[in-house]
């Protein structure tokens, strides 16, 4: 028995060491993504021809009244008078201390502004996902059950059409029909669930289309597998085959796409919150980019990157639940 224990213990330790190395690799990739997002946003914003202090003074009508000493003092306050490498080093050091600085336009702490704007965007993204997930899955399942080739192809063409629709156009169309012509829902604002319906529907339409596209193709691929033919030869019905054996295997590519779906929701929130005049991260980002508010833009970028990373780490944890053959330590 001692021989068996001495044999299995090293194997177990090697397995956990492999998983620990894989986890450390994931964390290293996450830190690299955050650093890259921070650095690229910093360089892009500083490559723009104007500067945030001038934009702020012009917006407030104070540019002509301000003398050069006042402008220099404002630039010194935000380290804009320093060389680019020094500005980057200061900003990176503050970010490592979880201090994202203050907004140049409003003077508010960036973390506080993000914390205040996050609930509105989170509610919008969650509502859109709750609408998109059953719609996209339902459309993919319906298309897989259609026997007629024309009806099947017609259903599969709907997601491609929905993906091609611009988000702002969908939002304006919903406003025109369901708010102005038929006053069912409010046209703007964050007050109440009714104000959430049209923005969530605007975001849900392209998201549901992506889900339907990926899942329908994945279902078609799984249906060609040998185990499906074997189950059919045993008399298993199509519905039992689809829901009991095919769907959970076909959902793996959809789970892989989860990070992209979250990214699309965040990107779509910028347009959607602007169209419907909703307070949130998207509208905050739009205003910060327009005014070259560097600390605020970098805060939004880092928050989006952190959400993307967390979603992908969660996806890695869920893979073995859908398919026990998938092991985090063996994934590239």
N, C-alpha and C positions, 0 to 999 in steps of 0.2 A: 504493500500500500504506500510506503514511503517513496518507492521508486516511481509509482504513478503520480504522486504529488509533486515530486521533483521534476517530472516531465511536463505536467500540465501548467505549473506555475510560470515557467519562462514563456510558454506560449501565450498565456493570458496577459502577462506583462508586455509582451511584444505587441499584442493586439491593442492594448490601451495606449501604448507608446505611439503606435501608428495613428490612432484616432486623435491623440493629443497633438501630434505634429500637423495633422490635417486641420484641426481647429486653430492652431497657431497660424497656419498658412492663411486660413480664412480671415482671421483678425488682422494679419499683416496686409492682406489685400484691401480690407475695409479701411485701414488707416491710410493706405496709398490713395484710394479713391477720394477720401476726404481731403488729403493734401493736394491732390491734383485739381479737385473742384475749387478749392480755395485759391490756388496759384493761378489757374486759368482765368477765373473771374477777376482776380486782382489785375492781371496783365491786360485783359480786354478792356476793363474800365479805364485804366490809365492810358490806354492807347487812343481813347476818344479825344477829339480836338479841344473840347471845352474843359472846364473844371467845375466841381460841385459848388464851390463858394460863389463863383460868378453867376451860375444858374440860380442859386438861392437869392442873391441880391437882385437879380433881374426880375425874378418872380415877385419879390416883395416891393419892387419899385424903388429900391434903395441904392442901385448901382451908381447913379449919377451923384447922389448925395454923399456916398461913402468916399472918404479919401484913401490914398494909398496905404496909410498907416493902419486904417481899420481893416482893409482887405488883407494886408500882411499879417495882422494879428489873428484874423480868422483862419488863414492858411496855416499859421504856426500852431494854432490850437489843435488842428486835425493833422499836423505833421505833413501838410501838403507842400511846405517849403523845403523839405528834405529831399536828398537824391532818392531815386526810385529804389535802390537796394535797401536803403535805410528805412524807407516807408514800409517795404515788404517785411523786413525783419521785425519792426515794431508791431505790425498787424499780426504776423505769425506768432510772435511771443504772447500777445494778448489773447489770441485764439486758443493757444495751448493752455492758457490759464482760465479758459472758458469765459473770457471777457471779450465780447464782440464789439465793444465800443458804443458810441452814441451816434444817432442819426444826425447827419449834417443838416438836413432840412428841418427837422422838428426838435432836435436836441434830446429826444427820448432815448433811453437805453434800448439797444437793438433787441436784447433778449426779452425785455418787457413787451416791446411792440410785437415780437413774434408770438409770445405767449398769449397776448390778447387776441391776435388774429387767427391763431391756430384752431380754436374750437369751431369757428364758422366754416373754415375750409374742411376740417375733419368731418363735420356734419354733412356738408355737401358731398364729399367724396364717398362717405359711407352710404348715404342715400342713393347716390348714383350706382354704386356697386350692388346694393340690394335690388335695384331695378334691373341692372344689366346682367347679373349672374343667372337668375332664372330665365330671363328672356333669351339670352344667348344659348344656354344649355338646352332650353326647350326647343328653340329653332333647329339646333343641330340634331337633336333626337327625332324631331318631326321629319326632317329631311332624310334621316337614315331609315325611317319606316315607310317612306313613300315608295310604292312599287312602280308607278308610272315614271318613265324617264323624263318627260317634259316637266311634270310637277316637281320632281326631285331636283332637276337642274334649275328650275325657277326659284325654288326655296334657297338653293345654294348661291344664287346670284344676288339675293337680298343683302347679305352682309357686305359684299363688295360695293354695292350701291351706297349703303349706309356709311361705310368707312370713307368714301370719297366726298361726302358732304362736309363743307366747312362748318366748324363748330359755331362761329358767330352767325352764320346764315341760318342754322337750325334754331339757335336761340332767338333771333329776330323773327323767324317764322312762327315759332311758338308764342312769342309775345303778341304778334299781330292777330293770331287766331284765338288764343285762349286767354288773353288779357284785355285786348282792345276791342275786338269784334264781339267776342263772347266773354264777358268779364267773370271768368271762373276763378282766376288766381291773380294775386297781386303782381304788378309789373316789376317791382323792385323792392329792396329792403331785406332785412334779416329777421323780421318779426313773425313768429309763428310758423307752424308746419306748412301752411298754405303757400308762404313765400318761398319755400324750399322745393316745391313740386316742379316748377318750370326749369330752374337751373339744374336740378338733379336729372330731369328727363333729357335736357340738352347734353349733359355729360354721359348719360347712360346709353344713348343711341349708338355713338361710335364704339363705346366700350363693349356693348352687347354684340356688335357686329364682329369685333376682333375675336371675342370668345367663341362665337358661332363658327367663324372661319376655321380657327385652330382646332376646335373640338370635332367639327364635321370631317375634316381631313384626317384627324387622328382616328376617329371611329372607322372611317373607310379603310385605313391601313390595318387596324387591329382585326377587322372582319376578314382580311385576307390571310390571317395567320393560320397555321395548321391546326392548332387546338380548336379553333372555331369550326373548321370542317369536321373534326372528330366529334365535337358536341352535336353538330347538326345531324351527323350520321346516326347518333344515338336517339334522335327524335326530340331534342331540346327545341322548344319554340323560339321564335325570333325575339319576342319580348323578354323572355327569361334569359336568353343568351345576351341580349343587349344590356339589360339592367343588372344581371347577376355576374357577368364575366367580362364584358367588353368595356363598359363605361369606366370602371376604376382604372383599367389599363390605359384607356384613351385619355384619362384626365392628367396623366403625368406630363405631357407637353404643355398642357394648359397651366399646370402648376409652375413649370419652368418659366412661363411667360408672366408670372405674377408680378415680378419686378417691373417689367415693361408696362403692364396695365396700371400699376400705381404711378409710374412716371407719366403716362398719358393723362391720368386723372389730375395730377398736379399741374401739368402743362395746360390742360383744358380749363383748369380752374382760373387761370389768368384771364382768358377770354371770357369765360362764363361770368365770373364775378364782375368784370367790367361791363358786360352787356346788361346784367341785371342789377347793377349798382349795389353789390353785396360786399360787406366788409370781410376781408379774409387775407390769407397769404398771397393769393394771386393778385388781388388789387394792390396790396402792399408792394409786391414785386414790380408791378407795372409802374407805379408812381416812383419807386426808387430808381428804376432803370431810366425813366424819363428825366429825372433830375440828377442822374449820376451820383446818387447817394451811396458811396462805395461801401461803408460799413453795413448799411441795410441790405444791399444787394448780396454781399458776401454772407450775411446771416441767412438770407433766404436760400442761397445756393447750398450752404452747409446743412441747413435743415432738410432740404430736399434730398441731398446725398445721404444723410443719416437715415432718413426714412427708407430710401431705396435699399441701403445696406441691411437694415433690420428686416425688411421683407424678404430679401434673399437669404439671410441667415435662417429665418423661419422656414422658408421653403426647403432649405437643406435639411432641417430637422424633420420635416413632414415627408420627405421622400421615402424613407424606409417604411412608413406606415401604409403607403399606397402599394409599395412593392418591396418586400423584405430582401429581395436580391440586391437592392441598391444600398450600398454602404458608403457613408460619408468618407471614410478613410480610403476608399478605393476610387472615388470620383476625382477627375483631374482638377 
